[in-house]
Amino acid sequence: PSGCGKTTLLRVLAGLQRIDGGEVRLGTDLVAGGVGAHVPPEHRRVGLVFQDWALFPHLTVAANVAYGLSRDERGGRLATPGRRARSAARVGPLLEMVGIAELADRLPGSLSGGQQQRVALARALAPRPSVLLLDEPFSSLDTSLRGSVRSEVATLLRELGVTAVFVTHDQDEAFVLGDEVAVMRDGVVVQQAVPAEIYEHPADPWLARFVGEADLLHGEAGGDEAVTALGRIPLDRPTRGTVEVLVRPEHVVIAPGDTATIESVEYHGHDAVSRVRTDAGPVVRSRVTGAPAHRRGDRVRVTHSGVPTVAFGGERVPRVVKPA
Protein backbone atom coordinates (compact mmCIF):
# COMPACT_ATOMS: atom_id res chain seq x y z
CA PRO A 1 0.00 0.00 0.00
CA SER A 2 0.98 3.66 -0.35
CA GLY A 3 3.36 4.91 2.33
CA CYS A 4 4.51 1.48 3.53
CA GLY A 5 8.20 2.07 2.70
CA LYS A 6 8.59 0.56 -0.79
CA THR A 7 10.59 3.42 -2.31
CA THR A 8 12.68 3.81 0.86
CA LEU A 9 13.60 0.13 0.58
CA LEU A 10 14.75 0.62 -3.03
CA ARG A 11 16.83 3.67 -2.04
CA VAL A 12 18.49 1.56 0.66
CA LEU A 13 19.28 -1.22 -1.80
CA ALA A 14 20.67 1.27 -4.32
CA GLY A 15 22.86 2.94 -1.67
CA LEU A 16 21.08 6.31 -1.94
CA GLN A 17 20.07 6.10 1.72
CA ARG A 18 22.14 4.89 4.65
CA ILE A 19 20.67 2.36 7.08
CA ASP A 20 20.46 2.62 10.87
CA GLY A 21 20.54 -1.13 11.44
CA GLY A 22 20.60 -4.50 9.72
CA GLU A 23 22.56 -5.46 6.63
CA VAL A 24 22.23 -5.31 2.86
CA ARG A 25 23.91 -8.03 0.83
CA LEU A 26 24.02 -8.36 -2.93
CA GLY A 27 24.68 -12.03 -3.39
CA THR A 28 27.43 -12.69 -0.85
CA ASP A 29 28.77 -9.11 -0.87
CA LEU A 30 28.02 -6.95 2.17
CA VAL A 31 27.25 -3.45 0.86
CA ALA A 32 25.65 -1.89 3.95
CA GLY A 33 25.56 -2.54 7.67
CA GLY A 34 28.02 -4.56 9.67
CA VAL A 35 30.66 -2.29 11.23
CA GLY A 36 29.63 0.87 9.42
CA ALA A 37 29.99 -0.53 5.91
CA HIS A 38 28.42 1.54 3.16
CA VAL A 39 29.39 0.86 -0.45
CA PRO A 40 28.49 3.96 -2.53
CA PRO A 41 25.85 3.59 -5.27
CA GLU A 42 28.31 3.79 -8.15
CA HIS A 43 30.20 0.74 -6.85
CA ARG A 44 27.21 -1.55 -6.20
CA ARG A 45 26.46 -2.63 -9.80
CA VAL A 46 22.80 -1.80 -9.23
CA GLY A 47 20.59 -0.38 -12.00
CA LEU A 48 17.71 1.92 -11.07
CA VAL A 49 14.66 2.83 -13.18
CA PHE A 50 12.90 5.83 -11.66
CA GLN A 51 9.16 6.37 -11.49
CA ASP A 52 9.33 9.38 -13.85
CA TRP A 53 12.11 7.73 -15.95
CA ALA A 54 14.43 10.79 -15.45
CA LEU A 55 15.56 11.00 -19.09
CA PHE A 56 17.70 13.94 -20.21
CA PRO A 57 15.46 15.95 -22.57
CA HIS A 58 18.39 17.53 -24.47
CA LEU A 59 20.10 14.19 -25.24
CA THR A 60 19.13 11.74 -27.95
CA VAL A 61 17.89 8.26 -27.12
CA ALA A 62 21.35 6.82 -27.86
CA ALA A 63 23.06 9.45 -25.69
CA ASN A 64 20.65 8.82 -22.83
CA VAL A 65 21.44 5.11 -22.93
CA ALA A 66 25.18 5.77 -23.25
CA TYR A 67 24.99 7.86 -20.09
CA GLY A 68 24.47 4.63 -18.19
CA LEU A 69 27.89 3.36 -19.28
CA SER A 70 31.06 3.92 -17.32
CA ARG A 71 33.04 7.07 -18.08
CA ASP A 72 35.63 5.06 -19.99
CA GLU A 73 32.96 3.50 -22.22
CA ARG A 74 30.87 6.62 -22.72
CA GLY A 75 31.12 8.47 -26.01
CA GLY A 76 30.49 12.16 -26.72
CA ARG A 77 31.71 15.04 -28.82
CA LEU A 78 35.04 15.21 -26.96
CA ALA A 79 35.60 11.47 -26.90
CA THR A 80 38.21 9.81 -29.09
CA PRO A 81 36.99 7.98 -32.21
CA GLY A 82 37.82 4.67 -30.55
CA ARG A 83 35.77 5.45 -27.46
CA ARG A 84 32.82 6.63 -29.56
CA ALA A 85 32.98 3.36 -31.51
CA ARG A 86 32.98 1.30 -28.30
CA SER A 87 30.04 3.31 -26.99
CA ALA A 88 28.06 2.75 -30.20
CA ALA A 89 28.88 -0.96 -30.08
CA ARG A 90 27.34 -1.18 -26.60
CA VAL A 91 24.35 1.11 -27.16
CA GLY A 92 23.16 -0.41 -30.44
CA PRO A 93 22.49 -3.91 -29.07
CA LEU A 94 20.78 -2.43 -26.00
CA LEU A 95 18.37 -0.44 -28.17
CA GLU A 96 17.67 -3.52 -30.28
CA MET A 97 17.10 -5.58 -27.15
CA VAL A 98 14.34 -3.25 -25.90
CA GLY A 99 12.91 -2.82 -29.41
CA ILE A 100 13.71 0.84 -30.13
CA ALA A 101 16.78 0.67 -32.38
CA GLU A 102 15.11 2.95 -34.96
CA LEU A 103 14.69 5.71 -32.34
CA ALA A 104 18.39 6.19 -31.58
CA ASP A 105 18.56 9.78 -32.90
CA ARG A 106 15.23 10.96 -31.48
CA LEU A 107 14.81 13.20 -28.42
CA PRO A 108 12.78 11.90 -25.45
CA GLY A 109 10.12 14.60 -25.88
CA SER A 110 9.12 13.14 -29.25
CA LEU A 111 8.55 9.62 -27.86
CA SER A 112 5.47 7.95 -26.45
CA GLY A 113 5.32 6.94 -22.80
CA GLY A 114 6.04 3.31 -23.63
CA GLN A 115 9.04 4.26 -25.75
CA GLN A 116 10.46 6.48 -23.00
CA GLN A 117 10.04 3.60 -20.58
CA ARG A 118 12.18 1.39 -22.81
CA VAL A 119 14.89 4.06 -23.06
CA ALA A 120 15.05 4.24 -19.25
CA LEU A 121 15.26 0.45 -19.06
CA ALA A 122 18.06 0.27 -21.63
CA ARG A 123 20.02 2.96 -19.77
CA ALA A 124 19.71 1.03 -16.50
CA LEU A 125 20.87 -2.18 -18.20
CA ALA A 126 23.85 -0.51 -19.94
CA PRO A 127 26.42 -1.04 -17.15
CA ARG A 128 25.43 -4.74 -16.89
CA PRO A 129 24.00 -4.51 -13.33
CA SER A 130 23.75 -7.57 -11.12
CA VAL A 131 20.44 -6.24 -9.75
CA LEU A 132 17.85 -4.00 -11.41
CA LEU A 133 15.58 -1.84 -9.22
CA LEU A 134 12.34 -0.48 -10.70
CA ASP A 135 10.25 2.09 -8.79
CA GLU A 136 6.67 1.97 -10.13
CA PRO A 137 7.98 2.44 -13.70
CA PHE A 138 4.60 1.96 -15.38
CA SER A 139 2.52 4.30 -13.21
CA SER A 140 2.69 7.09 -15.82
CA LEU A 141 1.36 4.90 -18.63
CA ASP A 142 -2.30 4.61 -19.55
CA THR A 143 -4.06 1.37 -18.64
CA SER A 144 -4.06 -0.22 -22.10
CA LEU A 145 -0.37 0.47 -22.69
CA ARG A 146 0.67 -0.57 -19.19
CA GLY A 147 -0.44 -4.17 -19.69
CA SER A 148 1.51 -4.71 -22.91
CA VAL A 149 4.68 -2.93 -21.73
CA ARG A 150 4.87 -4.79 -18.41
CA SER A 151 4.52 -8.14 -20.20
CA GLU A 152 7.33 -7.22 -22.58
CA VAL A 153 9.55 -6.04 -19.71
CA ALA A 154 8.88 -9.22 -17.71
CA THR A 155 9.83 -11.35 -20.71
CA LEU A 156 12.98 -9.30 -21.33
CA LEU A 157 14.18 -9.49 -17.72
CA ARG A 158 13.70 -13.26 -17.62
CA GLU A 159 15.58 -13.67 -20.91
CA LEU A 160 18.46 -11.56 -19.55
CA GLY A 161 18.52 -13.44 -16.26
CA VAL A 162 18.77 -10.20 -14.29
CA THR A 163 17.52 -10.19 -10.71
CA ALA A 164 14.93 -7.42 -10.42
CA VAL A 165 13.24 -5.79 -7.45
CA PHE A 166 10.06 -4.20 -8.74
CA VAL A 167 8.04 -1.78 -6.59
CA THR A 168 4.34 -1.37 -7.35
CA HIS A 169 1.06 -0.73 -5.55
CA ASP A 170 -0.84 -2.52 -8.35
CA GLN A 171 -1.60 -6.06 -7.16
CA ASP A 172 -2.24 -7.40 -10.67
CA GLU A 173 1.13 -6.03 -11.74
CA ALA A 174 2.87 -7.64 -8.76
CA PHE A 175 1.33 -11.05 -9.48
CA VAL A 176 2.08 -10.89 -13.23
CA LEU A 177 5.71 -9.79 -12.83
CA GLY A 178 6.78 -11.37 -9.58
CA ASP A 179 8.37 -14.79 -9.26
CA GLU A 180 8.07 -13.87 -5.58
CA VAL A 181 5.95 -11.12 -4.03
CA ALA A 182 6.73 -9.32 -0.78
CA VAL A 183 3.85 -7.37 0.76
CA MET A 184 4.87 -4.53 3.09
CA ARG A 185 2.94 -2.74 5.82
CA ASP A 186 4.31 0.10 7.95
CA GLY A 187 7.89 -0.61 6.91
CA VAL A 188 7.72 -4.36 7.57
CA VAL A 189 7.46 -7.26 5.13
CA VAL A 190 4.26 -9.02 6.23
CA GLN A 191 4.73 -12.00 3.91
CA GLN A 192 7.04 -12.98 1.07
CA ALA A 193 6.22 -15.96 -1.15
CA VAL A 194 5.19 -16.98 -4.65
CA PRO A 195 1.97 -15.17 -5.71
CA ALA A 196 -0.27 -18.24 -5.34
CA GLU A 197 0.90 -18.82 -1.76
CA ILE A 198 0.15 -15.22 -0.76
CA TYR A 199 -3.30 -15.37 -2.36
CA GLU A 200 -4.30 -18.79 -1.04
CA HIS A 201 -2.54 -18.69 2.35
CA PRO A 202 -2.24 -15.06 3.48
CA ALA A 203 -0.42 -14.50 6.76
CA ASP A 204 -3.16 -12.49 8.50
CA PRO A 205 -6.67 -11.05 7.95
CA TRP A 206 -5.34 -7.68 6.76
CA LEU A 207 -3.32 -9.37 4.02
CA ALA A 208 -6.27 -11.59 3.06
CA ARG A 209 -8.41 -8.50 2.40
CA PHE A 210 -5.56 -6.55 0.79
CA VAL A 211 -4.68 -9.17 -1.82
CA GLY A 212 -7.65 -9.85 -4.06
CA GLU A 213 -11.25 -9.95 -2.87
CA ALA A 214 -12.02 -11.76 0.36
CA ASP A 215 -14.82 -12.24 2.86
CA LEU A 216 -14.12 -13.41 6.41
CA LEU A 217 -16.85 -15.50 8.01
CA HIS A 218 -17.22 -16.10 11.72
CA GLY A 219 -17.05 -19.81 12.50
CA GLU A 220 -16.37 -22.52 15.04
CA ALA A 221 -13.52 -24.82 14.10
CA GLY A 222 -13.42 -28.44 15.23
CA GLY A 223 -10.40 -29.92 13.53
CA ASP A 224 -10.30 -30.14 9.75
CA GLU A 225 -13.37 -27.96 9.18
CA ALA A 226 -15.29 -24.98 10.56
CA VAL A 227 -19.04 -24.44 10.87
CA THR A 228 -20.07 -21.12 9.26
CA ALA A 229 -23.09 -19.38 7.72
CA LEU A 230 -22.23 -21.25 4.49
CA GLY A 231 -22.16 -24.59 6.26
CA ARG A 232 -19.05 -26.65 6.94
CA ILE A 233 -15.89 -25.34 5.25
CA PRO A 234 -12.69 -27.47 5.08
CA LEU A 235 -9.57 -25.91 6.63
CA ASP A 236 -6.01 -26.22 5.35
CA ARG A 237 -4.73 -26.77 8.90
CA PRO A 238 -6.53 -28.48 11.81
CA THR A 239 -7.84 -25.77 14.17
CA ARG A 240 -10.15 -25.59 17.17
CA GLY A 241 -12.13 -22.70 18.63
CA THR A 242 -13.62 -19.45 17.36
CA VAL A 243 -12.14 -18.43 14.01
CA GLU A 244 -12.51 -16.12 11.03
CA VAL A 245 -12.61 -18.21 7.84
CA LEU A 246 -11.23 -16.82 4.56
CA VAL A 247 -13.74 -17.17 1.70
CA ARG A 248 -12.75 -16.10 -1.82
CA PRO A 249 -15.59 -15.21 -4.27
CA GLU A 250 -14.57 -17.95 -6.73
CA HIS A 251 -15.23 -20.54 -4.00
CA VAL A 252 -18.79 -19.38 -3.24
CA VAL A 253 -21.35 -21.40 -5.23
CA ILE A 254 -24.85 -20.08 -6.01
CA ALA A 255 -27.60 -22.61 -6.70
CA PRO A 256 -31.41 -22.62 -6.77
CA GLY A 257 -32.82 -22.43 -3.26
CA ASP A 258 -34.34 -20.23 -0.59
CA THR A 259 -31.67 -19.43 2.01
CA ALA A 260 -30.19 -16.18 0.63
CA THR A 261 -30.97 -13.15 -1.53
CA ILE A 262 -28.88 -11.65 -4.32
CA GLU A 263 -28.39 -7.96 -3.53
CA SER A 264 -26.40 -6.92 -6.61
CA VAL A 265 -24.67 -8.30 -9.70
CA GLU A 266 -21.61 -6.80 -11.42
CA TYR A 267 -21.12 -8.19 -14.93
CA HIS A 268 -17.64 -7.64 -16.43
CA GLY A 269 -18.00 -9.65 -19.63
CA HIS A 270 -15.37 -12.27 -18.80
CA ASP A 271 -16.90 -12.87 -15.37
CA ALA A 272 -19.60 -11.68 -12.97
CA VAL A 273 -19.54 -10.99 -9.23
CA SER A 274 -22.75 -11.30 -7.20
CA ARG A 275 -23.22 -9.91 -3.72
CA VAL A 276 -25.39 -12.30 -1.71
CA ARG A 277 -26.97 -11.79 1.73
CA THR A 278 -27.60 -15.01 3.59
CA ASP A 279 -30.66 -15.38 5.79
CA ALA A 280 -28.23 -16.00 8.66
CA GLY A 281 -26.93 -12.45 8.21
CA PRO A 282 -23.44 -12.45 6.60
CA VAL A 283 -22.94 -11.04 3.10
CA VAL A 284 -20.60 -12.89 0.72
CA ARG A 285 -19.48 -12.41 -2.86
CA SER A 286 -19.60 -15.06 -5.57
CA ARG A 287 -17.66 -14.98 -8.85
CA VAL A 288 -18.58 -17.02 -11.93
CA THR A 289 -17.02 -17.14 -15.40
CA GLY A 290 -19.12 -15.53 -18.12
CA ALA A 291 -22.67 -14.28 -17.71
CA PRO A 292 -24.48 -14.60 -14.35
CA ALA A 293 -27.33 -17.08 -14.02
CA HIS A 294 -29.21 -15.01 -11.43
CA ARG A 295 -30.41 -11.41 -11.06
CA ARG A 296 -30.77 -8.94 -8.24
CA GLY A 297 -33.59 -9.95 -5.90
CA ASP A 298 -33.47 -13.67 -6.73
CA ARG A 299 -33.76 -16.13 -3.87
CA VAL A 300 -30.94 -18.68 -3.97
CA ARG A 301 -28.84 -21.05 -1.91
CA VAL A 302 -25.12 -20.40 -1.32
CA THR A 303 -22.53 -22.98 -0.38
CA HIS A 304 -18.76 -23.28 -0.33
CA SER A 305 -16.93 -25.19 -3.06
CA GLY A 306 -15.09 -27.36 -0.54
CA VAL A 307 -11.57 -26.13 -1.33
CA PRO A 308 -9.60 -26.08 1.96
CA THR A 309 -9.04 -22.53 3.14
CA VAL A 310 -7.33 -20.50 5.88
CA ALA A 311 -8.77 -19.85 9.33
CA PHE A 312 -7.49 -16.98 11.49
CA GLY A 313 -7.60 -17.31 15.26
CA GLY A 314 -8.42 -20.40 17.24
CA GLU A 315 -5.86 -22.96 18.36
CA ARG A 316 -3.79 -24.99 15.94
CA VAL A 317 -4.13 -28.72 16.37
CA PRO A 318 -1.16 -31.02 15.61
CA ARG A 319 -1.91 -33.20 12.62
CA VAL A 320 -1.84 -36.91 13.46
CA VAL A 321 -0.37 -39.19 10.81
CA LYS A 322 -1.36 -42.83 11.13
CA PRO A 323 1.21 -45.34 9.82
CA ALA A 324 -0.01 -47.59 7.00
N, C-alpha and C positions, 0 to 999 in steps of 0.2 A: 504493500500500500504506500501511498504518498507519505513522505516524511519519516520512513522507517530506517533510513541510513544507507540506502542502496548506492547513491552517488559517493557518499563519504567512503564506503568500502572500496569502490573503484579507485578513488584518489589515494587511499592507503596502499592498495596493490601497486599502483603506478609509481608511488614514491613522492607524490605531490603533497602528501600530508603525513607528518610524523605521528607515530603511535605512542600512547602513554603506557601501554602494557601489551603482553602477548608477543607473538612472533609472526613474521611473514616469510614463507619459504617458497621459492620458485623451483620446483623439483626438489633437489637436495640442497640448494643454495639458500643460506640465510641472508635475506636482504633488509630485514628490519627486526628490531627487538634484541634479545640477548643482552649483552653488556653494552648497550648504547649503539648498536649497529644501525646504520642507515645508509644503504646504497642509493646514490642519487638517481633520479629517473633516467638520465641518459645512459646509465651503465646497467640497467636492469633488463634490456632486451624485451621491453613490453611495448606493444602498440596500443594506441588509444584513439578510438573514434568518438568524437564529441557529439552531443545531442544536436547542436546546430551546425555540425560538420566542420566549421572553422576553416573554410577555404580562403585563400588569398585572392581577393577579387581582381587584382591587377596582374596576376600570373596566369599563364595558360594552364590547361589541364596537365600537360606534360611537366611543366615547371612545378606545379603544385605537388605532383607525385614525386618528382625528383627531390623536393624539399625534405622528404622523409628519408633520403639516403644520408649516409655519413658525409662529412665535409669533404673527405678525400674522393668520394664517388660522385659528388654533386657537380653538375655542369654549371653553365652560366656564361655571360658575355666575357668575363675576365678569365674564364677557365682555359686551360691549354686544349688544343684539338684532341689530344689523347683522352683527357678527362671527360670532355664533352661526348666523345664516342662511347666511353664506358658508361656514362650516365644514360645515353640513348639506348644502349644495349640492355640496361636494367629496366628502364621505364617502359619500353615497347612491349615486352612480354607481360608486364603487370597490367597495362591497359588492355591487352588482348584477353588476359585472364578474366578481367571483370567486364569484358564485352563493350569497351568504349574506345577501341583503338582509333576509330575514325574521328574522334573528338579531340585528339591530342593538341591541336592548335587553337581550340576554342577557349573563351574565357568563361569562368563559372557562372556569371550572370546570364549567359545565353543558354544555359542548360536547364533541363527539367529537374524536379526534385529527386527523382530516381537516379538520374545521371550524376547529379552532384553527390549523392550517397555513394555511388560506385567510385567516384574520384577519391573521396575521403577514405574509403576502404582500401583502395590501391596504395594511397600514401602511407597508411598505417602498416601495410604489409611490406612496403619497400625495404625496410632494414632487416627483413627476415626475423620477426620477433618470435620468441618462444611462447609468448602468451599474447592474445589480442583481447583488449577490453573495449566493450561497446556500451555507451551510456544512452539508452533509449534512442538509438539512431534512426528509427522509423517514425518517431512521433510527429515529425513535420510533414509526413506524406499523407495524401488523402487515402481513404479506406480501401478503395479498389487497387491502388498502386501498392499499398503497404503489403498486401497479401502476396503479390507476385514477387516483389523485391525481397521480402524476407525468405521466401522459399529458395530463390536463387542464391542468396547469401548463405543460407544453411547448407545448400549443396556444395557451394564453393569452399566453405570452411572445412567440410568433411573431406573433400577431395584433397585439400592442402594438408590435412592432418594437423591443423593449428589448434591448440587449446584456446578456447574462447570463454570469457566471462561476460555474459550479456545481461544488462540491467533493463528491466521493463516492468511496467505496472499493468500490462495487458496479459491476462492469464492465458488466452488463446495463443498469443505469441510465445509465451514461456513454454507451453506444452508442445508447440510445433518445433521450436528451435532446440529445446533443452534435452540433452541426453540425461542430465540430472537437473532438478529444479530445487533451489533453496528459497524458502519463503521466510522473509524477515518480518519482525514486529518489534518496534521500539528498540532498534539496534541489535536485536538478537535473532539468530537463525532458529526459527521454531521447528522446522523440519527440512531435511535435505534427502532426496531420494529420486528415483525415476518417476516420471509424471504419473504413471498408473498407480504407483504405491501411495503417492500423496493424495490422489483423488479417491482411491478406494479405502485407504487406511490412514486418514488424517490424524495428527497427533493430539488434537484437542477440538472442542466444539467450535472455537473461533475459526480455526483453520478449515473445519468442515464446511462452515457457512461461507468462508472467503473464497474457497476454490470450488467453482461450479455452483449449482443450485442444490440446496439441501434443506430438508425438514428434519427436526429432532423431535421424536415422540417420547413422551413419558412412558416408562414400562417397568415391569418387575421381572428381573432375570432369575432363572432357576437352572443354570448350567449352560447348555448349548443353545438356548433360545430365551426370548423375552416375550411376555404377554403385553400387547399394546392395543391401541384403538383399531389397528388393522389386523388384529389377531396375533398369532404366534409368529415371531420373526427369528430365523436362525442367526446366531452370533458367530463371529469368526474366532472368538476366544471364550472359553467357559467363564461365566460371570454369575454372581449372585447378588441380589439386593436391588435397590431402586436405581434405575439407570435412565439415561437419555439415549435413544436408539437413532442412529443415522439412517435416513431414508432418502435415497436419490429418486428424482422423478421418473427415471427410466425403469425403476423397480416397482413402481406403483401401478397395479393393473385395474382397469375399469371394466366392469361386466354388468349385464342386466341385473337389476335387483332393486332393493328398497331400503338401503341402510345409509345412503349419503345423497347429497345434492350437488350438482355441478354449478358453481358460482360464476365461472368465466372460462372462456376458451380463447387462447391465442394461437392463431394459425400462421405458420411461417413458410408454408410451401413445402419445405423438406420435412418438417415435423410440426407437431401441435402440442401445446402445453395446456392442460386443463387444471383449474383450481377447484378442488373438491372439499366440501365441508361434510364431515361424517356426523351422523346423528349423535355420536358419543362426544362431539365437541371439536376435536382437532381438525385443522385444515391442512391438506397435503396437496402436492402437485404431482401430476402424472404426465409423462411425455410418451407420445407414440409417433412412429414414423409415418409420414404422409398425412392425409386428411383425417380429422377426428371423426369418430363414429357417433359422438353424442354432442348435444347442444346445451347452452346455458339453461338451467332450470330442470334438466332431466334428473329423474331419480335413478340411482345406480347402486352398485355394490363395489367397494374398493378392497383389494387385498394386496399382499406383498408377493413379489415374484418368487421368494424363497432363496434368493442369493444371500449367503451369509454376509453380515454387515457388522459395523463397529458399534459398540456400546460404551458410553462415557459414564464414569461413576461406578458404583457397586464395588464388589470385591472379586478380584481375579481368583479363579479356581484352578489348581494344578490339573493338567490333563493327564488322565490315567491311560497308559498304554498296556493292553493285555497281550501277553506273549501268545503266539499262535500255537 
